[in-house]
C-alpha cells in the first residue's frame, strides 16, 4: 500500500499502545505505513460521573466513528468491550484480533486483605464504575462499599495507592499491555466463573469504512476467526438482554472441540448496592447463534 494509513485512537496510554500494536501488525503483514491520530471522546472528557449514570452508548467510541466516517482517519482501534452493538451506517468491523487475558484483575492494598469471598476484609471499599464488576463482586462478597472510580488504568492504580480505595477491579489485559508496576499491591486474577468479564473483554476490534477496498483488505489480514466467533456469541447475549454499560452482564465464550463453551451471567444488585445475586447459564454447542439463544433462554428461566 503506497499511502500512509491513519489509525484513529483515543489518547490514553492504553489506547495508544493498542493503536501502535495494530499498526505494528499491519506493517509486518502488509508493509503498510501507519501513523496514529488521536481523537478525544466524551469518555475522555467527562470523568465526573460513574458509567452507570451516563445516558446512551458509544461513550468511548462515537467521536472515533465520526472521524472515520468523515475521512479524517482510515481505521480506528477499539477495545471490543467498549464498542456499541449497532454499527453506524457506512462502517464495518474488519478484524477482531487475537485475545489477551479476558479475566478481571483484583488489586488490593495489603491492609485490606481479609477472609471474605474475594479475599477482602469486611466492609472494604471497592473502586469501580462498572455495574457488572460491582454486581459480581457483591455476589462473591456481600457488604463491600462500592465507590465510583473513573480514569485510565494508571490513574486508577494511582488512586488505589493513594488510599482512596481498599481494592479495585480492572481488566487484566490492560495492565498486561501497559506492563504497570504493581509493587506493594496484592494482585489476583479472578477466575472466569467468579467474576464474568464484559463481552469482548481482552479483544481488540478494528473498524473501517464500508467499501474501503485496500484498507479493509489490509486490516482483514489481522482477523482471528475463532476470536470473532466467540466474541460475537458473547455480544449476542448482551444484545438479547438489552445490555450496555449500565447493565451488569458478563459473558465469556471459548473454543471447545468443534463448538463453543459459553458462560453468561446477569447480576441483580439491591438498591443500597451492598449485596447482589447472579443468574447464570452455561451452554456448549456448535453454532454460536444457537449457543447464545440457549443461554438467553436459561437466564430468563432462572429469573425470580
C-alpha positions in Angstrom: 0.0 0.0 0.0 1.6 3.3 -1.1 -0.1 5.8 1.2 0.1 6.1 4.9 -2.8 4.7 6.9 -4.1 7.0 9.6 -5.0 5.0 12.7 -7.6 6.7 14.8 -7.3 6.2 18.6 -8.1 7.7 22.0 -5.2 9.4 23.7 -4.9 7.2 26.8 -1.7 5.2 27.3 -3.6 2.0 26.8 -5.4 3.2 23.6 -2.1 4.4 22.2 -0.5 1.1 23.0 -3.4 -0.7 21.2 -3.2 1.5 18.2 0.6 1.0 17.8 0.1 -2.7 18.3 -2.3 -2.8 15.4 -0.1 -0.5 13.3 2.9 -2.9 14.0 0.9 -5.9 12.8 -0.1 -4.1 9.7 3.5 -3.1 8.9 4.6 -6.7 9.5 1.9 -8.4 7.5 1.2 -5.9 4.7 4.1 -3.5 4.6 1.7 -0.6 5.2 3.0 2.7 6.6 0.9 3.9 9.6 0.5 6.9 11.8 -1.7 7.4 14.9 -4.3 10.2 15.0 -5.6 11.0 18.5 -9.3 11.7 18.7 -10.8 12.8 22.0 -14.1 11.1 23.0 -16.7 12.0 25.5 -15.4 9.3 27.8 -12.0 11.1 27.9 -13.6 14.4 28.9 -16.4 13.5 31.3 -14.8 11.9 34.3 -17.3 13.3 36.9 -20.0 10.6 36.6 -19.9 6.8 37.0 -20.6 4.9 33.8 -23.9 3.6 35.2 -25.1 7.2 35.4 -24.3 8.1 31.8 -27.1 8.1 29.2 -26.7 6.5 25.8 -24.0 4.4 24.3 -20.7 5.0 22.4 -19.2 6.8 25.4 -15.7 5.9 24.2 -16.3 5.3 20.5 -18.7 7.8 18.9 -16.2 10.5 18.1 -13.8 7.9 16.7 -16.5 6.6 14.4 -17.5 10.2 13.3 -13.8 10.8 12.4 -13.8 7.6 10.4 -17.0 8.5 8.6 -15.7 12.0 7.8 -12.5 10.6 6.3 -10.2 12.1 8.9 -8.8 8.6 9.7 -8.6 5.4 7.7 -9.3 2.9 10.5 -10.0 3.0 14.2 -8.9 0.6 17.0 -11.4 -0.2 19.8 -11.4 -2.2 22.9 -14.2 -4.5 21.7 -15.9 -4.4 25.1 -16.5 -0.6 24.5 -17.9 -0.9 21.0 -21.7 -0.5 20.8 -23.7 -3.3 19.4 -25.1 -1.5 16.5 -22.7 -0.4 13.7 -23.3 3.1 12.2 -24.3 3.0 8.6 -21.1 3.1 6.5 -18.8 1.4 8.9 -17.8 -2.3 9.4 -15.6 -4.2 11.8 -13.0 -5.7 9.5 -10.9 -7.6 12.1 -11.2 -8.9 15.7 -7.6 -9.6 16.9 -6.1 -12.3 19.0 -7.5 -12.1 22.5 -5.4 -11.3 25.6 -6.3 -12.4 29.1 -10.0 -11.7 29.5 -10.1 -12.0 33.3 -10.6 -9.4 35.9 -7.6 -8.3 38.0 -8.3 -7.6 41.6 -5.7 -5.1 43.1 -5.7 -4.8 46.8 -3.8 -2.7 49.4 -2.2 -5.2 51.8 -4.0 -3.9 54.9 -7.4 -4.7 53.2 -6.7 -8.4 52.8 -9.3 -10.4 54.8 -11.4 -13.6 54.9 -14.3 -12.5 52.6 -15.3 -14.2 49.4 -13.0 -12.1 47.3 -10.3 -12.2 50.0 -11.0 -8.7 51.3 -11.7 -7.5 54.8 -15.3 -6.9 55.8 -16.6 -3.5 54.5 -13.7 -2.9 52.3 -14.0 0.0 49.8 -14.0 -1.3 46.2 -13.5 1.1 43.4 -15.3 0.6 40.1 -17.7 2.4 37.8 -18.9 -0.8 36.2 -22.2 -2.2 37.3 -21.1 -5.6 36.1 -18.0 -5.6 38.3 -19.9 -4.2 41.3 -22.7 -6.9 40.9 -20.4 -9.9 40.6 -18.1 -8.6 43.3 -21.0 -8.1 45.8 -22.4 -11.6 44.9 -19.0 -13.0 45.8 -18.6 -10.9 48.9 -21.6 -9.0 50.3 -21.1 -5.9 52.4 -18.4 -4.3 50.3 -18.7 -0.5 49.9 -18.6 0.2 46.2 -17.4 3.7 45.2 -17.2 5.1 41.7 -13.8 5.0 40.1 -13.1 6.5 36.6 -10.0 7.4 34.7 -7.4 5.5 32.7 -5.7 2.4 34.1 -2.6 4.1 35.5 -4.9 6.7 37.2 -7.0 4.0 38.8 -3.9 2.2 40.2 -2.5 5.5 41.5 -5.7 6.3 43.3 -5.6 2.9 44.9 -2.0 3.6 46.1 -3.2 6.9 47.5 -5.6 5.1 49.8 -8.8 6.3 48.3 -9.9 2.7 47.9 -9.0 -0.6 49.5 -9.2 -2.5 46.3 -10.1 -2.0 42.6 -11.1 -4.3 39.7 -9.5 -3.7 36.3 -9.2 -5.7 33.1 -6.1 -7.9 33.3 -5.4 -7.3 29.6 -5.0 -3.6 30.1 -2.5 -4.0 32.9 -0.6 -6.6 31.0 -0.3 -4.4 27.9 1.0 -1.5 29.8 3.3 -3.5 32.0 2.3 -1.5 35.0 4.3 -1.6 38.2 2.1 -3.2 40.8 4.8 -3.4 43.6 3.3 -3.0 47.1 -0.1 -4.2 46.0 -1.7 -7.7 46.2 -2.8 -8.7 42.7 -5.1 -11.7 42.0 -6.6 -12.7 38.6 -10.2 -13.7 39.3 -11.5 -16.9 37.8 -13.9 -16.5 34.8 -16.7 -18.1 36.7 -16.1 -15.9 39.8 -16.4 -12.5 38.0 -17.5 -12.9 34.4 -15.8 -10.5 32.1 -17.6 -8.0 29.9 -18.5 -9.4 26.4 -15.4 -8.9 24.2 -13.1 -8.1 27.1 -9.4 -8.7 26.2 -10.1 -8.4 22.4 -9.4 -5.5 20.0 -11.6 -4.6 17.1 -10.6 -2.6 14.0 -13.3 -0.6 12.3 -13.1 0.7 8.7 -15.4 2.4 6.2 -17.6 0.1 4.2 -16.2 -0.4 0.8 -12.8 0.8 1.9 -11.2 -1.6 -0.6 -7.4 -1.9 0.0 -7.7 -0.6 3.6 -10.3 -3.2 4.5 -8.2 -6.0 2.8 -5.1 -5.0 4.8 -7.0 -4.9 8.1 -8.7 -8.3 7.3 -5.3 -10.0 7.4 -5.4 -9.4 11.2 -8.7 -11.1 11.8 -8.8 -14.2 14.1 -11.9 -16.2 13.1 -12.2 -18.1 16.4 -12.0 -14.9 18.4 -14.5 -13.3 16.2 -17.0 -16.1 16.6 -16.5 -16.3 20.4 -17.0 -12.6 20.9 -19.9 -12.5 18.5 -21.6 -15.1 20.8 -20.9 -13.0 23.9 -22.2 -9.8 22.3 -25.3 -11.7 21.1 -26.1 -12.4 24.8 -25.5 -8.7 25.6 -27.8 -7.7 22.8 -30.5 -10.2 23.8 -30.5 -8.8 27.3 -30.7 -5.2 26.0 -27.3 -4.5 27.5 -25.0 -1.6 27.8 -22.7 0.0 30.4 -25.5 0.3 32.9 -26.5 -3.4 32.9 -24.4 -5.9 35.0 -24.0 -8.5 32.2 -21.0 -10.8 31.9 -20.2 -13.4 29.2 -17.3 -15.4 28.0 -17.0 -18.0 25.2 -14.1 -20.1 24.1 -13.5 -22.9 21.7 -14.4 -26.3 23.0 -13.8 -29.1 20.5 -15.8 -28.3 17.4 -18.0 -25.8 19.2 -18.1 -23.1 21.8 -18.4 -23.2 25.6 -20.3 -20.1 26.8 -20.6 -18.8 30.3 -23.1 -15.9 30.8 -24.5 -14.2 33.8 -26.7 -11.3 34.9 -26.3 -9.7 38.3 -29.1 -8.1 40.4 -28.0 -5.5 42.9 -30.0 -4.4 45.9 -30.8 -0.6 45.9 -28.2 0.1 48.5 -25.5 -1.7 46.4 -24.3 -3.8 49.4 -25.2 -7.2 48.0 -26.2 -9.0 44.8 -27.4 -12.2 43.3 -26.3 -13.6 39.9 -28.3 -15.6 37.4 -26.0 -17.9 35.4 -26.1 -20.1 32.3 -23.5 -22.3 30.7 -24.1 -23.7 27.2 -21.8 -25.7 24.9 -22.7 -26.1 21.2 -21.5 -26.0 17.6 -23.4 -22.9 16.4 -22.6 -19.6 18.2 -26.0 -18.1 17.5 -27.8 -21.1 18.9 -25.5 -21.2 21.9 -26.3 -17.5 22.7 -30.0 -18.1 22.2 -29.9 -21.1 24.6 -28.1 -19.1 27.2 -30.6 -16.3 27.0 -33.5 -18.8 27.5 -31.8 -20.3 30.6 -31.2 -16.9 32.0 -34.8 -16.0 31.5 -35.9 -19.3 33.1 -33.7 -18.5 36.1 -35.4 -15.1 36.6 -37.1 -14.8 40.0 
